[in-house]
Amino acid sequence: MRPGPRNLITDVAGLRVGNARDDALRSGVTVLTAEPPLACGVNVMGGAPGSRETDLLAPDKLVHGVDALVLSGGSAFGLAACDGVAEGLRAMGRGFQIGAVRVPIVPGAIVFDLLNGGDKGWQENPYPALGRMALEAAGPDFALGSEGGGTGALTHRWKGGLGSASAVLACGITIGALVVVNALGSVTRGDSRQFWAAPWEMQGEFGGLGLSGPYAPEAEPPPVKRLGEATTIAIVATDAVLDKAGLTRLATAAQDGMARAILPSHTPFDGDLVFAASTGAKPLPDPALTPFLLGHAAACVLARAIARAVHAASPRPGDLQPCWNEAARA
């Protein structure tokens, strides 16, 4: 495996990602979209998820494609970002055809960032407008760190953020990850700046510090967030032909990447969720072996994307946590 040319999820040809943020709100929205619609599956392992339209992604449900996926801040209020995205897609003539009507299919997931110091005293929910702005900004290149859905993200120790990474398999299939890291757990070992994801790092993409010293499993980390305040939400995407069942399995395998990069993961306090999407551009070189390899690659790219989210976070006035990169200069 090697990273794609951008080392972003948009190395999967046809995918576009857009961010929108509100610095006073300390929150934002990230949208992934493509044309035509994407096949999609989902896996939820956290104990406190917040999501929209995930039930229709089950292999036995009618709709076989989604027009966009949304990762948003704002807790339950942030689910309204999907409304703004749906309105934007409707204006573009996108959506599931039912007679003369088109209904955009826009699943989404949210993180809790309501206690991060931003001004949450809005009179009108800001997330529909942020969702539409993110859709309109969608393109092949986008910023990481304190952007989009990761604008106000926090973790156990460091400021969280938006991350992405990609990999091209030897068979030519591409896979990428996009993630908002707002976890209860820690992305680094103890008091150090060494990322737990270090064994999967490629080309020094998040500092090249490596990983040293044993992990003591008896060292039980105290939760620094309360029930429902933490979540990591992600998308893994590929150009390989996979149906909804195969994508559900891919999302499940990708959860291993979350557990590699964040300790602990999948707690009762987190709402950890992974979407898996496919453009279907390339047939599987080996119908038995390629899905196995993709599962491994999905876990690796998600672990890398999580570390890159924290690595890229930038300081802003009023931050409640330090940035990983700022600590390097201290």
Secondary structure, 3 states (H helix, E strand, C coil): CECCCCCCHHHCCCCEEEEEEECCCCEEEEEEEEEEEEEEEEEECCCCCCEECCHHHCCCCCCCCEEEEEEECCHHHHCCHHHHHHHHHHHCCCCEEECCEEECCCCEEECCCCCCCCCCCCCCCCHHHHHHHHHHCCECCCCCECCHHHCCCECCCCECEEEEEEEECCCCCEEEEEEEEECCCECECCCCCCECCHHHCCCCCCCCCCCCCCCCCCCCCCCCCCCCCEEEEEEEEEEECCCHHHHHHHHHHHHHHHHHHCECCCCCCECCEEEEEEEEEECCCCCCHHHHHHHHHHHHHHHHHHHHHHHHCCCCCCCCCCCHHHHHHC
